[in-house]
Amino acid sequence: MAGYKPKVISLTKRPGHSFGFYLRVEYAVDGHLVRCLEMGGPAELAGMKDGDRILRVNGTFVDGLPHSEVVDMIRNSGATVTFHILEEASYEQAKATGVNLSDPQSTPVANGGAKPALKPKLCYLVKSSSGYEFSIRSVKGEQGLFMTEVTRGGVADRAGVSVHDRLVELNGENVEGSTHDQVVDKIKLAGGSSIMFLLVDEETDRHFQNKHMKIGAWLATAKYLPRKPRIIQLTKGPDGYGFLLKEEMKHQTGHFIKDLDRGSPADKAGVKEMDRLVAVDGKEVDRCSHEQVVDKIRQSGNKCCLLVVDKDTDQMYKQGQVSPIVFLEENVSSSPPSYREALNLPAPVKPSTPVQSREEELKPKLCKMQKASTGYGFHLNGIQGVCGNHIKEVVKGGVADRADLEDDDIVVEVNGVNVERSSHDEVVEMIRSSGSSLELLVASESVYDQLQAKGVTITRLLLGETSYAQVHTADTPKEEERHEEARPETPTEAARERTPSSSSEESADERL
């Protein structure tokens, strides 16, 4: 592959967020394309460009694989994934000249040759007899408060504080708009013998300002913090992992390790009694129910990765109002592997599924709901101005849950109208204006990807259902039919037929 230098780009995403781009295949265009980069998202910051082609995912060559398989590989990577990327012009030239892109003859450029990502920093200071050993100052003409008089070898210095660092948060509270005296008072009123700062140095501050990005603890490095969460790799023994999971112990909220069996896989791996479980296989579980966390562990099979914290570490992170997941994101594949190393990374193993079973599962779901006094019991997730909407936070036992709506389902139709190319605001308005009843045609992400890859248009006809208009007029008295036809917000049958985008048969994309 002489003359073609792919970039190795390693991306890490925040809990509940994406890698900041769409993966797309397009009609009559070769390769897996990077599209719709989020401004300030992980992909853009790492140097990805619109039109780049993904050649490898975690070292596995994917240029000839189906779209749905590549999407699954990225999803199965968890919070961190490594790509080998070739920019658009080079890719098209290589294809035109018959170059074998799977042959690694040249060393790629790690993350485009860029320096490590600039991050704000979390600093935890424990007061000594001499205090915290720093001062804060304001600078005329500059917004914010800055660190000064940091005693070399003192408390602040050892905690990672440097002169000229700008103060962003104090114990999880944003103080960028506070005066010098107000911040001094907050430090005094904080009480106790410790404080947590979120700081940015001058270079990082300029970087975020140029990108017009908000600085928050979720973006921070935890490398200066004195107490570390623990990443536990477990392999199940004949009697399981050897612990029980309990919820809300001694007035503490969360999921806690209890009744640890001595000599069990968990005990040998370093799990401790009363550790709080933060994440399973890279996914945060703070907002999950006990049953959901147990299911996540069971679904991992014979191996799983846990992120746990002891009581002191937990209290330190809570003081800064930041999740320990930031430690995991920074320490799992913290630097991109070399090209040769990436080739040896294992590809995710997908369990084999009988063909007949797999085909039977390739159907959407039609969820019919009657609004309760508390609403439908779900949230709609989307990005303002961007197409594609997902179901989130389905309330257990609520209307949506009883209708078989599930988290991460993709909304295809609202009351018979295709919304795959509708914006988040448009879909929200359609649901709000639907009155006390609602019909959603949805598909799980896996089913949606596979049907898109096959070029199948997703409609209720795949369920053997008639159209929405036929369902709602077949047994309707004539007076009611006339009333429905008179409603301006209800699309006509012809409009409904025009609504689905023809591009669904020409392209497939997935937000990652």
N, C-alpha and C positions, 0 to 999 in steps of 0.2 A: 504494500500500500504506500509505496514511495511517493512523496509529495503531498500526501493527505494526512494531516495530523489531527486526529480527534482529540477533543478536550475531555478530561475526566472531571466531572462535576458531582460533588457530594452534597446532597440537600438534606436538611433536617427541618421538620415541621413542628409547630406548636400543637398541643392537644386540641382536638376539635377543629383544626384548621387544615389547609391544603398545602401542597408544595408550590402553589401559585402559578399554575399553567394548565392548559388543556392539552391532552394527548389526542391527536386526530389522524384519521386516515381519510383521504379525499379521492374522489373519482378521477381516474386517469393520472394520478400523481403517485410516484413511488415513495415508500417509506412511512415511518411513524413521525408525524410532524409535531413540533412544539408550536402551539397557538395561544392567543389570548393571555399573554403574560400579565400577571397582576403587578401593578406598579408598587415597588417596594416589597414584593413577595420574595420568598427564598430563591425561586428560580431566577428572577430578574437580578437580584443582588449577586448571585453566583456567576452571572455572565451569560445565561441562556438568551437566545435571540429568537424572534418570530421566524419560523421556517426552518430552524435547526432540525436535523434528523437524529433520532435516537438509534444508535447502533447496538449498544449493549446495556443491559440492566443487571447490576451486581455481577458483571463479568460475563454474563450469558449473551451471546449474539442473538439479536431479536429482529434483525432487518427483514427476514422472511417469515416471521411468525404472525399468526392472526392477531388482530387488534385486541380482542378480548383476552387472549393469553398474556399479552404484554401488560395490559391493565391489571390483571390478577397478580402478575409478578411484582408490579410496583406496590400494589395494595398490601401484598403479603410481606413486604419489606419492613413494615412498621413505620416508625417515626423517621428513619434515615434510609436513604437509597443513594446508590452511586450509578451515574449514567456515563456512557461514552457517547459524545455528541460530535457530529460533523456539521459544519455550517452549510447553508443551503446551496450556494454556488459550487462548493467543492463536491458535495454529494451528487448533484446533478451531473457534473462533469465526470465524476467517477463512474456513475451509471452509464453515461453515454459512451465511455471508452472501455467498458467491460472490466473495470478494476474489481478485484475480489476484496470487498470491504471487511470480510471476516478474517483476513490474514494480517495479524499485527506485526508489521515489519518496522514500524517507527514508534517511538515513545511519545505518547500523547502529552498534552500540557495540562497539569493538574489545576482544576478550577480556572482554566483560562490563563494560568500564569499569575493570577491575582494573589495578593497577600491574604493571610487568614482574615476571615470576616471580622469587621470591627463591631465590638459589642460593649454596651454599658456593663458596669460591674457591681455586684452585690458585695458589700463590706460589712462585716459584723464586728462591732467593737465592744470589748468587755472592759469596763472601767477599772483602773488601777488606783492606788493611793494618790497618784499624780493626776487623776482624771482621765480624759480621753486623749489628751496631748495633741490637740489641733485647735485652730481658730477658723472662723469663717469670715469672709469679707464680701462686700459688693464692689463692683467696678463701675465707675461713671460711664454712662453711654452703653453699657452692656446689661442685658437682662439676666437675672439669676444671681445666685450666691456661690462663692468659690472657696475651695479649701486653701488655707495658708498656715504658716507656722506649724507644719507637721514635724514633730520631734523625731529625728532619726533614731530608729530602734524602739520607738515608743509604741503605745497601743494602736494609734491610727496607722502608723507606718507599717506595722506588722500585719494589720488587717487589709492592706492593699491601697490605702488612701495616699494620694500624691498631691503635691502642691499644684494649684490651678485646676484640679478636678471640679466640675460643676455639680452641685447637689440637685438631684431630681426628686428623690423620695426619701422620706424619713419614716421608718417603721411602716412602710407600705402606703403612706399618705403622700400625694404629690404636693410639693412645696415650691414649685417653680414660680408661682405667683405671690409667694409670701415675702414679707420684708425681713431684714436682718434680725430685728428685735423679735418678730413673731417666731422665727425658726429657733432662736436662742431660747425663747420661752417654751417652745414645744420640746426641745431637748431636756430642759429642766423638769418639765411636767411629765415627761415620759416615765420618770421614776425608775426604780430597779437599777441594775448595774450594767445594762447592755443596751445598745442601739443598733439598728440595721439601716445602712445607707444604700441608696441606688445612686451611683455616680457615673459621669462620663468624662473622659479626658478630652483635651482640645481637639484632637484629630477625629475621634469618634463623634463628638458633638457636631463638627462641621459636616461630617459624612451624613448624619441623620437630617440635619437642616437642609442640605442640598437635595436630599431625597424626599423632603417634606414628610418625613415619617415621625410618628409619635414614639417617644422613648418610654418603654415600660419594662417592668421586672421580668416579664415573660421572654424578653429578648436578651436577658443578661447572661454573663458568664458567672458561674458559681465557683470558679477555681480558687478564689480568695477565701471562701468560707471555711472555717476551721473544722466543722463537723460535716461528714459526708454520708449521704444515703448509700445503701449497699445494693449492688446489682447481683442477684442470686440466680445462678443457672441450676435448674433442678432436673433430675432424671428420675422418673417414677420407679419405685421398688415394687416388690410383690405385694406389699401392704399399702401401696399408695405413696404419697409424699411424706406422710408422717406428721400432720398437724391438723388442727381444726381452725376454721375461720369464724370469728365472732364479730358481731356488729354492735357498736356503742358500748364500750367497756368503761365502767367507773366514770360516768358523766362525760366521756370523751366520744366524739363522733368519728366514724370511720370504720375500717375493716381491720381487725386485729388478729394476730397469730396467737392461738391458745393451745394448751395441751400438746405441746411439742414432744414427740416420741424420741427418747434417747437413742442415738445411733441410727436414726432414720435418715433418708436422703436430705430432708430439710435441715435436720440438726447438723449433719456433716457439711452441708453447704454454707453454714453460717447463719441460718435463720435463728432469731432469738425470741423467747417468750415475750409477748406483748409488743412485738414489732408492729408498726402500722403498715398495711399494704397500700402502696401508692399506685402501682401500675402492674399490669399483667401483659407480657409480650409487647411492651412499649406503649400500651394504651392505658391512660389514666382511668382509675376506677372510683374516684371520690364521689362522683354523682350517680354511681350505679347502685342498685339494690343488692342486698346480700345474695339473692338468687342469681342475679346477672353476673356477679363476680365469680360465683361458684361455677356457673356455666362456662365462663371464659376460660377458667383453669381446666375444666374437663375437656373443652374443645381443643385444647392445646395438644392433646394426645399424651404421649409418654414423656414429653419434655416441655418445660415452660421456663420463662424468664420473669422473675419478680423484682420489682423495685420496692425496697422496704426502708423504713426509718425507725430508729429507736426514739424514746421519749424526748431526749435532749435535742436531737437533730430536728425532730418534728416541731418542737417549740421554737427553735431558731428560725426555721422557715416560716412558721406562722407569724412570728413577730414581724417579718418583712412582708407578710400577706402574699407570699409567692409559693407556688407549688414546687415540691422537690423534683418534679418531672423535668425541670430545666437542667438538672444535673445529668439525668439520663440522656437527654437530647445532645448534651455536650460530650458525653463520655462513651457513647456507642458510636463507633466509627467516627471519632472526632476529626480525623484527617482522611482525605481521599486516598485509596490505595493506588499503588503504581499500576500501570497497565498490566504488567505480568502478574501482580498480586490479584488484580481484579479477575483475571482469567480463571483463577483457582477458587474463586468464591462459589459456594454451592448455589444452584438455582433452587427456588422454593419447590417442594414436592407437593403436587396436588393429588389427593386421593382419587383413584380410578372410580368412575361411575359407569354402571352398565348403560349402553347406548339407549335402550328403551326407556330406562328411568330418566336419563338426561333429557330425552326428547319430551317426555311427559311434563317435565318441570319448566319447559320453555313457554310459559304462559304468563300473561299479566294477571292482576287481581282487580276485580270490580268491587269497590268498598262503598256500600250504601249506608248513609248515616242520617239520623234525626238529631238535631241539636238539642242538648240538654241545657239546664239553667247555667251550667258551668262552661258551656261551649262544646266543641267537638273533642277536645282533649289531645291536641297535637300542635306542634309548631311547624311552620314552613320555612325552610332554610334556603336562602339564595343570596346572590350578590346583586346589589342595586345596578340595574342597567345591563345585566348579563343574563343570558338565557340559561335555563336549567334550574329545577327546584326539587329539593329533597325533603322528605318527612323527618322531623326530629322530635325528641322528647314526647313520645306517645305515652300518655298517662295510663298506668296500669289499671285495668278495670273500667276505663272510660269508654266513651262512645267510639272513638277511633280504634281503640284496642279490641273492643268487641266486634268491630267490623273487619278485623284482621289487618289493619294498617300497622306497619312496622317501621322502626327507625331505619333511615337510609333508603327507604323506598323512593323511587323516582316518579314524580307526577307526570303522567302522559296526557290525561284528559281531565277536565273539570266539567261536569254536567254535559258530557258528550262533545265538548270542544277541545281540540288538540292544543296543548300549551307547551309543547317541547321547545318552541322558539319564542315563547312569551317571556317577558321580564318578570322578576319577582313581584314588583308592584302590581303588574297587570293580573297576575294569578291571585294575589291577595285580594284585590278588588273583586274578582270574579267569585271568590269564595264568600266574601262578605255580602255580596249582593244576591247570593243564592237563597236567602231566606232561612227557613228552619230545617231544610233538608239539603243533602249534598251527596253527589256521586263522584267518586274519584276512581279513575282507571290508573293504576300504578303498577310498577314492576320493580322487583328487587334489582340491585345494581348488576348482579351476575346475569340475570335473565335479560335485562335491558342490553347489556354489552353483547351478549351472544346473538340476540335477535338483530341488533344493529349490524353486527359483523356479517350476518347472513343476508342482509338487505331486506329484512322483513319489516313492513310497516306495522307498528303496534296499534291495534284497535281492539274493541270489544268483540269483534268478529272472531278473534282467535279463541274466545271462550264459548263460541257458539251462540253469543248473544246477538239480538237485533240491535239496530242503531238506537241511540238515545231518543231520537224523535219518534221512532216507531214504538218504543216502550212506553213513552209518555203521551201518546195520542190514541193508541189502539182501543183502549177501553174508556176513553174520556168522553163525557157527554158533549154535545155540540156546543152548548153555551160555553163550556170551559175551554173547548178548542179555540173558539173565536177569541176568548180572553187571552189565551196564551199567544196567539198569533199577533195580537195587538200590542204586546209588550215590546218596546223598542230594544230593550237590552238583551232579549233572547234571540240568538242568531237563527236565521232561516235555515232550512235544510241545505239549500245551495251554498249558503255561507259556511255551513259546517263542513261541506265537502271540500271547499276551497281552503279551509284553515290549515290542515296539516301541510307542512313544508315538504316539497318534493325532494329537498336535499337529504331527507332522511334515508332515501334509497341510494344516495350518491356519496354519503360521508357518514362517519361515525366519530364522535368525540367523547372524551371523558375527562372530567375535572379531577386533578390529582394534587 
